[in-house]
Amino acid sequence: MVTHNGGVTDDDGVFRALADPTRRLLLDMLFGRDGQTLSELEAAVPMTRFGVMKHLRILEDARLVVTRRSGREKLHFLNPVPIRLVHDRWINKYTEPWVAALSELKQRMENPMEKVFEIYIRTTPERLWEAITDPAIRAKYNFGATVASDWTPGSLLEMRTANGQVRLGEGEVLESEPPRRLVHSMTALWSDDAKNEGASRVTWEIEPVGDSCRLLLTHDQLREGANEEIFGGWPMILSGLKTWLETGELLTTPGSLLYS
């Protein structure tokens, strides 16, 4: 079991949040359409507004739901990263019914509707920034691929295989405020299907929380129904980033060293 300061829940909190059928229904609704308001969610759930708010708070505390303000409204998004972490750490230790349920939910939450990802890492903002921007470190958790740039606004960034022989992606740095905020465009080049999706945008936001950091990653400017390979790997990447920064070890998940 892993616990953190700053209100970060442990694995038990994720399981408790998933145990209630109403909370699973709310996750299913966000799976169908991400970024819904409280009023939209309340209209489809047979309970009071207060009851829906209580369930959403539990999901937020478990980091399964992330909220963002849009004007006067509060939008709710799925966050598959805790599911990914629980799966990677504990999946082989649970009985078959739990494994089947967890795997199914993990797969459903890592579909193309997922655009906002949140994770807490026991590290400093400076070390987290370095891990995001240093090509050699990035390759340790980014499927073995390097991402290089001078990380100043207007500069180019390039993703390559570890040996540098194959270009996997390219983009432009749009904003850079080390060690708190990085925004860049991204065009994937690793397959014809990926190339056809064109450019999208990735935003990294780092916030210190006690002895840890909250990392919020937003991948947007994607077309509706975009190919999952463009952003479906983020939960695995962020899980690997957390594991390396906190333990110094590599997280060997399927495809983790694909381009090494």
N, C-alpha and C positions, 0 to 999 in steps of 0.2 A: 504494500500500500504506500502511496506517495502523497504527502501533504505539503502545502505551501502556506506561507503567510499571505496577507492581503486578501483573504476571502476566497482563495482558490480551493476548490473541493477536491477530495481524493477520489479514487476509483469507486469506492462504495457509494459516493454521492451520485455518480453516473448511473449505477445499477438501481439505486432507489428511485431516481427520477424516471427511469424507464419502466419501473414496475407497475405504474398506474396506467390503466387503459385510457383515461382522459388525456393524460400527458402524451401518450403515444398517438392519440387522435390529433392533438395539436401539432405534433411533429409531422404527421401524415398530411395535414392541411398545408403546412409550410413546404413540404415536399412537392405538393401539387402546384403551389404558387408562392414563391418566396417574397419577403418584404411586405407582409400584411400588417394592418393596424389592429389594435385591440378590438375595435368595433367590428371589423371584418371577422375576426376569429370568434368573438362572442356570438355573432349571429348564427353560427353553425354548430355551437356547442350547447346542449340542453342544460344550462345552469346559469346562475347569476353572473353579472359582470365581475363581482368581487371574487367569485369562485374561479373564473377564468384567469383573473389577475394573479391569484394565489398559485395556480398551477404554472403560469408563465414565469413567476418569480423562482419557483423551484427549478425549472428548466434553465433559467438564466444563471442561477447559483451553480448549477452543474455544468455550465458553459456549453450546453447543448443548443441554446438559443442566444443570439447576439442581437442587440438592439441598436438602432441608429436614428437620430432625429432628422426629420425632413420637414422643415417649417415648424408647425405646431403639432405635427403628428409624430408618433413613435412607431417605427417600422421594426418588424421582427424577422430575423433571418436564421436559417439553420446553420449550425457550426459542427461539422463532422469530425473535427480534430480530436475531441475527447473519446469518441468511438474508436478512432484509429489507434489512439494510445492504449486504451483498454484491450483492444484486439491484439496489439503487438505484444503487450506484457503478459496477458493472462489467458488468452484464448485456449491454450492447450490444457488449462487447469480446470475447466468447467465441464459439466456434464453435457451430453449431446443436445438436449432441449435448449439449454442456454446458448450453446455454440450456434445452433441453427438460427435462433432468434436474433442473436447479436450480429451474426454474419449477414443476415438478410437486411437488418436495419442499416448496417454499415454500408452495404452496397447501394441501398436506396438513397442514403444521405449523401453519397458521393456521386450523384448524378449531375447532369449539366446545369441544374437550377442552383447549384452551390456556387456562391460568389464571394461570401464573406467568411473568413476563417479567423479564429481567435485561439491563442495559446499563451500560457504563462510559463516562463523559463527562469530558473534560478541563476541569474547572471546579472551583469551590469549593462547599461545601455551601450557603453563603448565597446564592450566585448561582443555584444549581439550585433552591433553595426559592422564590426570587423568580420564576423562570421558570414554576414550577408554579402559584403562587398569584396572580400578577399578571394580571388579565384581558386587558390589551393584549398582553402577551408571549405568554400562552397561545394567543391567537387566531392567532399566527404559525405554530404547528405543530399546532393542534387543529382541523383542517378549517375554519379561519377562524372558529370559534365562541369566544366568551368564556366564562369560568367565574368567577363573582364570589361572594365571601363575605368575612366578617371573619376567618374561619379560626380561630375559637375554639370549644371544645367546646360543642355544643348549638346552634350557629348554623346557619342555613340556607345552602345554596349553590345557585346557579342558573346554568344554561347557556343562553345565548341566541345568536342570530345576531349578526353584527358590528354591525348597525344597531339591535339591541336590540328589534326588533319581534316576534320569534318565540321562544317558550320551547322549548328543545330538551331540557332535563333539569333535575332538581332532586334535592336530597339534604340530608343533615344531617351536620355535622362531628362525628365521634365521639371522635377523639383528635387533638391537635395539639401537637407538640413541636418547634418550629422550632429549627434547620434539619435535623432528623434523621428525623422520623416524622409522617405525616399519614394519618388513617383517616377515610373518609367513606362514607356510603351513596350510592347513585345509582339514580335512576329515570329511564329514558330516555323522552322524549316526542316524539321526532322522527318516529315512525310508529306506526300502530295495532299492528303486530306487536311493536314495541319496548315500547309501553305495557303490552301483555299479559304481558310477562315480569316486571313488578313490580320491587321494589327488590332491589339487590345491594350488595356492599361492595367498596370499592377501598382498598388500603393502599399507600402510598408509603414506602419505607425508603431513607434516604440514608446511605452510609458512606464517609468519606474514605479514599482509597487513594493514597498518594504525592501526585502533583500532579493526581489525578483523583478522581472519585466513582463508587462503585458504586450504581446505582439499581435496587432490586428492587421491582417492582410486582406485587402480588397482587390479582387480581379474583376474589372468591369469593362464597359464598352465592347462587350461580346454581343454577337447577334443572337436573337432568340433561337433557341434550339441548337446552339453552337456545339461542335464536336467535343465530346467529353475529354478527349486526349489533350485538349488545350489547357484545361485547368483541373482535371480529375486527379492529378498527381500531387496537388498541394498538401493534402493531409499527410501523405507519406513523407514529403519533403520536410514539413514542419515538425513532424514526429522525429525525424532523423536529426534535425537541427537541435531540438530540445535534448535528445539523448546525448549528442556529442558535446554540447556545452556543459551539461550537468555531470556527465560521467567520463567523457573523453573516449567513449567507445562508439563504434559505427553500428548503426541499426541496419542489419542485413535483412531487409524485406524484399519481396519479389520485385525485381527491376531496380533495386537500390544502386547497383553498380553497373547498370546497363551500358553506360558510355565510358566506363573506366578503361 
